[in-house]
Amino acid sequence: MAPRIRVEDALPSGERVSISIEGPDVSEEKVLYLLRTLRELRMASMLELEEKEVSEDTTLKEKIWRVIAENFGDGTW
């Protein structure tokens, strides 16, 4: 059975984020990269709260997908 890593966190704005990676090539480097990405998402959420300019047009789902696409691009690590 392939290893699976699941990371859950709550953003300062109250949303819960849950990300999991699974497969035979899961390594410490990939998990650390995932944690850095989650930290960046958390920091972006804190900045958004500080500015108090939360856009009604952009949903949390869109923000998460944007962060994933920016950091993972075509799906390669």
MOPAC internal coordinates of N, CA, C and O (Angstrom, degrees):
PM7 1SCF
backbone

  N    0.0000 0     0.00 0     0.00 0    0    0    0
  C    1.4491 1     0.00 0     0.00 0    1    0    0
  C    1.5274 1   109.14 1     0.00 0    2    1    0
  O    1.2310 1   120.70 1   -46.06 1    3    2    1
  N    1.3139 1   116.27 1   133.94 1    3    2    1
  C    1.4652 1   122.40 1  -178.11 1    5    3    2
  C    1.5289 1   110.30 1   -70.79 1    6    5    3
  O    1.2310 1   120.18 1   -36.92 1    7    6    5
  N    1.3384 1   117.27 1   143.08 1    7    6    5
  C    1.4617 1   119.50 1   177.38 1    9    7    6
  C    1.5253 1   111.22 1   -67.16 1   10    9    7
  O    1.2310 1   121.67 1   -30.46 1   11   10    9
  N    1.3280 1   114.42 1   149.54 1   11   10    9
  C    1.4636 1   119.98 1   178.65 1   13   11   10
  C    1.5241 1   108.42 1  -133.83 1   14   13   11
  O    1.2310 1   120.95 1   -45.91 1   15   14   13
  N    1.3190 1   115.79 1   134.09 1   15   14   13
  C    1.4609 1   122.87 1   177.62 1   17   15   14
  C    1.5224 1   107.08 1  -117.82 1   18   17   15
  O    1.2310 1   120.80 1   -50.44 1   19   18   17
  N    1.3297 1   116.07 1   129.56 1   19   18   17
  C    1.4595 1   120.73 1   178.59 1   21   19   18
  C    1.5258 1   107.93 1  -124.54 1   22   21   19
  O    1.2310 1   121.14 1   -51.65 1   23   22   21
  N    1.3338 1   115.42 1   128.35 1   23   22   21
  C    1.4570 1   122.01 1   179.76 1   25   23   22
  C    1.5178 1   107.61 1  -119.54 1   26   25   23
  O    1.2310 1   120.79 1   -52.07 1   27   26   25
  N    1.3307 1   116.10 1   127.93 1   27   26   25
  C    1.4604 1   121.29 1   177.63 1   29   27   26
  C    1.5187 1   108.18 1  -123.86 1   30   29   27
  O    1.2310 1   121.11 1   -35.83 1   31   30   29
  N    1.3284 1   115.48 1   144.17 1   31   30   29
  C    1.4565 1   120.33 1   179.82 1   33   31   30
  C    1.5210 1   108.43 1  -153.74 1   34   33   31
  O    1.2310 1   121.10 1   -20.12 1   35   34   33
  N    1.3074 1   115.50 1   159.88 1   35   34   33
  C    1.4639 1   121.41 1   174.05 1   37   35   34
  C    1.5223 1   107.42 1  -115.69 1   38   37   35
  O    1.2310 1   120.78 1   -52.85 1   39   38   37
  N    1.3121 1   116.11 1   127.15 1   39   38   37
  C    1.4574 1   121.08 1   179.30 1   41   39   38
  C    1.5254 1   109.74 1   -75.16 1   42   41   39
  O    1.2310 1   119.79 1   -22.89 1   43   42   41
  N    1.3269 1   118.01 1   157.11 1   43   42   41
  C    1.4675 1   120.58 1   178.52 1   45   43   42
  C    1.5330 1   112.85 1   -57.29 1   46   45   43
  O    1.2310 1   120.49 1   154.05 1   47   46   45
  N    1.3203 1   116.67 1   -25.95 1   47   46   45
  C    1.4648 1   120.26 1   179.84 1   49   47   46
  C    1.5247 1   112.38 1   -80.35 1   50   49   47
  O    1.2310 1   120.24 1   175.23 1   51   50   49
  N    1.3516 1   117.14 1    -4.77 1   51   50   49
  C    1.4551 1   120.71 1   175.39 1   53   51   50
  C    1.5146 1   115.49 1   106.43 1   54   53   51
  O    1.2310 1   119.46 1   163.40 1   55   54   53
  N    1.3218 1   118.64 1   -16.60 1   55   54   53
  C    1.4610 1   120.74 1   179.76 1   57   55   54
  C    1.5252 1   110.09 1   -72.31 1   58   57   55
  O    1.2310 1   121.19 1   -33.22 1   59   58   57
  N    1.3312 1   115.33 1   146.78 1   59   58   57
  C    1.4660 1   121.11 1   175.57 1   61   59   58
  C    1.5197 1   108.60 1   -99.78 1   62   61   59
  O    1.2310 1   121.17 1   -41.41 1   63   62   61
  N    1.3370 1   115.37 1   138.59 1   63   62   61
  C    1.4565 1   121.91 1   178.79 1   65   63   62
  C    1.5197 1   107.31 1  -121.21 1   66   65   63
  O    1.2310 1   120.99 1   -47.30 1   67   66   65
  N    1.3252 1   115.71 1   132.70 1   67   66   65
  C    1.4582 1   121.44 1   178.09 1   69   67   66
  C    1.5235 1   107.98 1  -133.71 1   70   69   67
  O    1.2310 1   120.68 1   -58.43 1   71   70   69
  N    1.3406 1   116.31 1   121.57 1   71   70   69
  C    1.4582 1   121.66 1  -178.96 1   73   71   70
  C    1.5189 1   107.58 1  -129.05 1   74   73   71
  O    1.2310 1   120.65 1   -44.19 1   75   74   73
  N    1.3247 1   116.37 1   135.81 1   75   74   73
  C    1.4628 1   119.09 1   176.68 1   77   75   74
  C    1.5210 1   109.52 1  -132.00 1   78   77   75
  O    1.2310 1   121.49 1   -33.40 1   79   78   77
  N    1.3274 1   114.75 1   146.60 1   79   78   77
  C    1.4599 1   121.03 1   174.16 1   81   79   78
  C    1.5221 1   107.09 1  -125.78 1   82   81   79
  O    1.2310 1   121.24 1   -36.96 1   83   82   81
  N    1.3128 1   115.24 1   143.04 1   83   82   81
  C    1.4543 1   120.33 1  -175.62 1   85   83   82
  C    1.5200 1   108.75 1  -146.64 1   86   85   83
  O    1.2310 1   120.64 1   -37.72 1   87   86   85
  N    1.2997 1   116.39 1   142.28 1   87   86   85
  C    1.4533 1   120.60 1   176.82 1   89   87   86
  C    1.5141 1   112.06 1   151.45 1   90   89   87
  O    1.2310 1   121.07 1   -11.15 1   91   90   89
  N    1.3079 1   115.55 1   168.85 1   91   90   89
  C    1.4653 1   119.52 1  -176.50 1   93   91   90
  C    1.5280 1   113.24 1   -71.85 1   94   93   91
  O    1.2310 1   119.70 1   162.45 1   95   94   93
  N    1.3362 1   118.18 1   -17.55 1   95   94   93
  C    1.4619 1   120.91 1  -176.01 1   97   95   94
  C    1.5272 1   113.37 1  -104.23 1   98   97   95
  O    1.2310 1   119.66 1  -158.96 1   99   98   97
  N    1.3353 1   118.26 1    21.04 1   99   98   97
  C    1.4565 1   120.62 1   178.81 1  101   99   98
  C    1.5325 1   107.87 1   -69.41 1  102  101   99
  O    1.2310 1   121.17 1   -55.17 1  103  102  101
  N    1.3293 1   115.36 1   124.83 1  103  102  101
  C    1.4639 1   119.91 1  -178.88 1  105  103  102
  C    1.5268 1   109.86 1  -127.25 1  106  105  103
  O    1.2310 1   121.21 1   -10.91 1  107  106  105
  N    1.3132 1   115.28 1   169.09 1  107  106  105
  C    1.4583 1   120.76 1   178.00 1  109  107  106
  C    1.5274 1   110.37 1   -60.10 1  110  109  107
  O    1.2310 1   120.41 1   141.13 1  111  110  109
  N    1.3157 1   116.81 1   -38.87 1  111  110  109
  C    1.4647 1   121.52 1   179.72 1  113  111  110
  C    1.5307 1   110.98 1   -60.83 1  114  113  111
  O    1.2310 1   120.16 1   137.41 1  115  114  113
  N    1.3160 1   117.30 1   -42.59 1  115  114  113
  C    1.4694 1   121.17 1  -179.64 1  117  115  114
  C    1.5221 1   111.17 1   -67.95 1  118  117  115
  O    1.2310 1   120.38 1   141.60 1  119  118  117
  N    1.3312 1   116.87 1   -38.40 1  119  118  117
  C    1.4605 1   120.53 1   178.69 1  121  119  118
  C    1.5271 1   109.83 1   -66.58 1  122  121  119
  O    1.2310 1   120.17 1   137.55 1  123  122  121
  N    1.3231 1   117.27 1   -42.45 1  123  122  121
  C    1.4633 1   120.42 1   177.79 1  125  123  122
  C    1.5241 1   111.32 1   -62.86 1  126  125  123
  O    1.2310 1   120.31 1   141.94 1  127  126  125
  N    1.3245 1   117.01 1   -38.06 1  127  126  125
  C    1.4616 1   121.37 1   177.01 1  129  127  126
  C    1.5297 1   110.00 1   -62.89 1  130  129  127
  O    1.2310 1   120.55 1   137.84 1  131  130  129
  N    1.3190 1   116.55 1   -42.16 1  131  130  129
  C    1.4576 1   121.75 1   177.89 1  133  131  130
  C    1.5263 1   110.50 1   -62.14 1  134  133  131
  O    1.2310 1   120.25 1   136.89 1  135  134  133
  N    1.3181 1   117.13 1   -43.11 1  135  134  133
  C    1.4592 1   120.82 1   179.61 1  137  135  134
  C    1.5295 1   111.65 1   -65.70 1  138  137  135
  O    1.2310 1   120.08 1   141.87 1  139  138  137
  N    1.3294 1   117.44 1   -38.13 1  139  138  137
  C    1.4678 1   120.36 1   176.09 1  141  139  138
  C    1.5276 1   110.56 1   -62.99 1  142  141  139
  O    1.2310 1   120.88 1   139.22 1  143  142  141
  N    1.3295 1   115.93 1   -40.78 1  143  142  141
  C    1.4635 1   120.32 1   178.84 1  145  143  142
  C    1.5228 1   110.43 1   -62.89 1  146  145  143
  O    1.2310 1   120.54 1   136.71 1  147  146  145
  N    1.3190 1   116.58 1   -43.29 1  147  146  145
  C    1.4581 1   121.01 1   178.62 1  149  147  146
  C    1.5293 1   110.46 1   -64.19 1  150  149  147
  O    1.2310 1   120.13 1   141.21 1  151  150  149
  N    1.3309 1   117.36 1   -38.79 1  151  150  149
  C    1.4619 1   121.17 1   177.84 1  153  151  150
  C    1.5288 1   110.32 1   -62.70 1  154  153  151
  O    1.2310 1   120.40 1   138.65 1  155  154  153
  N    1.3310 1   116.84 1   -41.35 1  155  154  153
  C    1.4631 1   120.40 1   178.08 1  157  155  154
  C    1.5244 1   111.09 1   -63.93 1  158  157  155
  O    1.2310 1   120.40 1   141.23 1  159  158  157
  N    1.3173 1   116.85 1   -38.77 1  159  158  157
  C    1.4595 1   121.12 1   177.39 1  161  159  158
  C    1.5215 1   109.98 1   -63.71 1  162  161  159
  O    1.2310 1   120.59 1   138.50 1  163  162  161
  N    1.3215 1   116.48 1   -41.50 1  163  162  161
  C    1.4650 1   121.81 1   179.05 1  165  163  162
  C    1.5333 1   110.23 1   -64.26 1  166  165  163
  O    1.2310 1   120.35 1   135.95 1  167  166  165
  N    1.3358 1   116.94 1   -44.05 1  167  166  165
  C    1.4649 1   120.82 1   179.47 1  169  167  166
  C    1.5238 1   110.85 1   -64.31 1  170  169  167
  O    1.2310 1   120.25 1   140.04 1  171  170  169
  N    1.3175 1   117.13 1   -39.96 1  171  170  169
  C    1.4662 1   120.84 1   178.20 1  173  171  170
  C    1.5203 1   110.42 1   -63.34 1  174  173  171
  O    1.2310 1   120.60 1   142.21 1  175  174  173
  N    1.3240 1   116.45 1   -37.79 1  175  174  173
  C    1.4584 1   120.70 1   179.00 1  177  175  174
  C    1.5275 1   110.55 1   -66.34 1  178  177  175
  O    1.2310 1   120.48 1   140.42 1  179  178  177
  N    1.3331 1   116.70 1   -39.58 1  179  178  177
  C    1.4656 1   120.01 1   178.93 1  181  179  178
  C    1.5201 1   110.61 1   -65.49 1  182  181  179
  O    1.2310 1   120.05 1   138.71 1  183  182  181
  N    1.3290 1   117.50 1   -41.29 1  183  182  181
  C    1.4645 1   120.64 1   177.97 1  185  183  182
  C    1.5180 1   110.87 1   -62.78 1  186  185  183
  O    1.2310 1   121.27 1   141.09 1  187  186  185
  N    1.3139 1   115.18 1   -38.91 1  187  186  185
  C    1.4591 1   120.08 1  -179.80 1  189  187  186
  C    1.5245 1   110.47 1   -63.71 1  190  189  187
  O    1.2310 1   120.44 1   139.89 1  191  190  189
  N    1.3276 1   116.77 1   -40.11 1  191  190  189
  C    1.4605 1   119.81 1   178.61 1  193  191  190
  C    1.5254 1   111.24 1   -67.87 1  194  193  191
  O    1.2310 1   120.59 1   141.41 1  195  194  193
  N    1.3284 1   116.48 1   -38.59 1  195  194  193
  C    1.4598 1   120.00 1   179.53 1  197  195  194
  C    1.5186 1   111.31 1   -63.36 1  198  197  195
  O    1.2310 1   120.42 1   139.08 1  199  198  197
  N    1.3109 1   116.79 1   -40.92 1  199  198  197
  C    1.4620 1   120.71 1  -178.26 1  201  199  198
  C    1.5217 1   111.88 1   -74.93 1  202  201  199
  O    1.2310 1   120.36 1   157.55 1  203  202  201
  N    1.3212 1   116.92 1   -22.45 1  203  202  201
  C    1.4678 1   123.15 1  -178.73 1  205  203  202
  C    1.5224 1   111.92 1    54.68 1  206  205  203
  O    1.2310 1   121.40 1  -145.22 1  207  206  205
  N    1.3141 1   114.92 1    34.78 1  207  206  205
  C    1.4577 1   120.51 1   177.85 1  209  207  206
  C    1.5207 1   109.24 1  -121.80 1  210  209  207
  O    1.2310 1   120.66 1  -126.24 1  211  210  209
  N    1.3180 1   116.33 1    53.76 1  211  210  209
  C    1.4525 1   120.72 1  -179.38 1  213  211  210
  C    1.5235 1   108.67 1   -71.92 1  214  213  211
  O    1.2310 1   121.02 1   -58.87 1  215  214  213
  N    1.2978 1   115.65 1   121.13 1  215  214  213
  C    1.4562 1   121.06 1  -178.16 1  217  215  214
  C    1.5250 1   110.33 1   -75.82 1  218  217  215
  O    1.2310 1   120.46 1   -49.29 1  219  218  217
  N    1.3090 1   116.73 1   130.71 1  219  218  217
  C    1.4591 1   121.50 1   177.14 1  221  219  218
  C    1.5255 1   111.21 1   -72.12 1  222  221  219
  O    1.2310 1   120.22 1   157.99 1  223  222  221
  N    1.3385 1   117.18 1   -22.01 1  223  222  221
  C    1.4574 1   121.38 1  -176.01 1  225  223  222
  C    1.5241 1   112.88 1   -78.04 1  226  225  223
  O    1.2310 1   119.47 1   154.09 1  227  226  225
  N    1.3315 1   118.62 1   -25.91 1  227  226  225
  C    1.4516 1   121.85 1  -176.65 1  229  227  226
  C    1.5232 1   109.41 1  -103.79 1  230  229  227
  O    1.2310 1   120.75 1   -59.23 1  231  230  229
  N    1.3250 1   116.17 1   120.77 1  231  230  229
  C    1.4582 1   120.47 1   179.73 1  233  231  230
  C    1.5202 1   110.06 1   -88.23 1  234  233  231
  O    1.2310 1   120.79 1   -15.20 1  235  234  233
  N    1.3266 1   116.09 1   164.80 1  235  234  233
  C    1.4598 1   121.00 1   176.98 1  237  235  234
  C    1.5210 1   110.13 1   -59.61 1  238  237  235
  O    1.2310 1   120.59 1   140.43 1  239  238  237
  N    1.3178 1   116.48 1   -39.57 1  239  238  237
  C    1.4655 1   120.96 1   179.11 1  241  239  238
  C    1.5258 1   110.93 1   -58.21 1  242  241  239
  O    1.2310 1   120.17 1   135.35 1  243  242  241
  N    1.3351 1   117.28 1   -44.65 1  243  242  241
  C    1.4655 1   121.15 1   179.47 1  245  243  242
  C    1.5263 1   111.22 1   -64.56 1  246  245  243
  O    1.2310 1   120.38 1   141.06 1  247  246  245
  N    1.3346 1   116.87 1   -38.94 1  247  246  245
  C    1.4592 1   120.53 1   178.63 1  249  247  246
  C    1.5275 1   110.81 1   -64.39 1  250  249  247
  O    1.2310 1   120.47 1   135.61 1  251  250  249
  N    1.3305 1   116.70 1   -44.39 1  251  250  249
  C    1.4666 1   120.83 1  -179.95 1  253  251  250
  C    1.5128 1   110.21 1   -62.83 1  254  253  251
  O    1.2310 1   120.19 1   134.40 1  255  254  253
  N    1.3273 1   117.23 1   -45.60 1  255  254  253
  C    1.4658 1   119.65 1   179.61 1  257  255  254
  C    1.5238 1   111.11 1   -63.51 1  258  257  255
  O    1.2310 1   120.15 1   144.35 1  259  258  257
  N    1.3492 1   117.33 1   -35.65 1  259  258  257
  C    1.4592 1   120.11 1   178.01 1  261  259  258
  C    1.5310 1   110.64 1   -64.48 1  262  261  259
  O    1.2310 1   120.38 1   136.29 1  263  262  261
  N    1.3395 1   116.87 1   -43.71 1  263  262  261
  C    1.4664 1   120.77 1   178.91 1  265  263  262
  C    1.5216 1   110.35 1   -63.70 1  266  265  263
  O    1.2310 1   120.20 1   137.14 1  267  266  265
  N    1.3335 1   117.22 1   -42.86 1  267  266  265
  C    1.4663 1   120.87 1   178.96 1  269  267  266
  C    1.5192 1   110.19 1   -62.90 1  270  269  267
  O    1.2310 1   120.09 1   134.43 1  271  270  269
  N    1.3311 1   117.43 1   -45.57 1  271  270  269
  C    1.4658 1   120.69 1  -179.28 1  273  271  270
  C    1.5259 1   111.27 1   -64.51 1  274  273  271
  O    1.2310 1   120.23 1   140.81 1  275  274  273
  N    1.3352 1   117.16 1   -39.19 1  275  274  273
  C    1.4605 1   120.35 1   179.67 1  277  275  274
  C    1.5233 1   111.87 1   -66.33 1  278  277  275
  O    1.2310 1   120.52 1   143.23 1  279  278  277
  N    1.3400 1   116.61 1   -36.77 1  279  278  277
  C    1.4584 1   120.10 1  -175.41 1  281  279  278
  C    1.5177 1   113.93 1   -91.71 1  282  281  279
  O    1.2310 1   120.08 1   151.49 1  283  282  281
  N    1.3186 1   117.45 1   -28.51 1  283  282  281
  C    1.4587 1   120.17 1  -176.94 1  285  283  282
  C    1.5167 1   112.72 1  -111.27 1  286  285  283
  O    1.2310 1   119.93 1   162.26 1  287  286  285
  N    1.3213 1   117.73 1   -17.74 1  287  286  285
  C    1.4602 1   122.04 1   176.13 1  289  287  286
  C    1.5067 1   113.61 1    56.04 1  290  289  287
  O    1.2310 1   120.95 1    69.28 1  291  290  289
  N    1.3227 1   115.79 1  -110.72 1  291  290  289
  C    1.4608 1   120.93 1  -174.44 1  293  291  290
  C    1.5215 1   112.98 1   -86.04 1  294  293  291
  O    1.2310 1   119.80 1  -168.11 1  295  294  293
  N    1.3155 1   117.99 1    11.89 1  295  294  293
  C    1.4592 1   121.14 1   177.91 1  297  295  294
  C    1.5176 1   113.46 1    98.34 1  298  297  295
  O    1.2310 1   119.86 1   178.14 1  299  298  297
  N    1.3292 1   117.87 1    -1.86 1  299  298  297
  C    1.4590 1   120.15 1   177.35 1  301  299  298
  C    1.5153 1   108.99 1   -89.88 1  302  301  299
  O    1.2310 1   120.83 1   -23.90 1  303  302  301
  N    1.3120 1   116.02 1   156.10 1  303  302  301
  C    1.4641 1   121.01 1  -179.58 1  305  303  302
  C    1.4695 1   108.78 1   -90.62 1  306  305  303
  O    1.2310 1   120.10 1   180.00 1  307  306  305

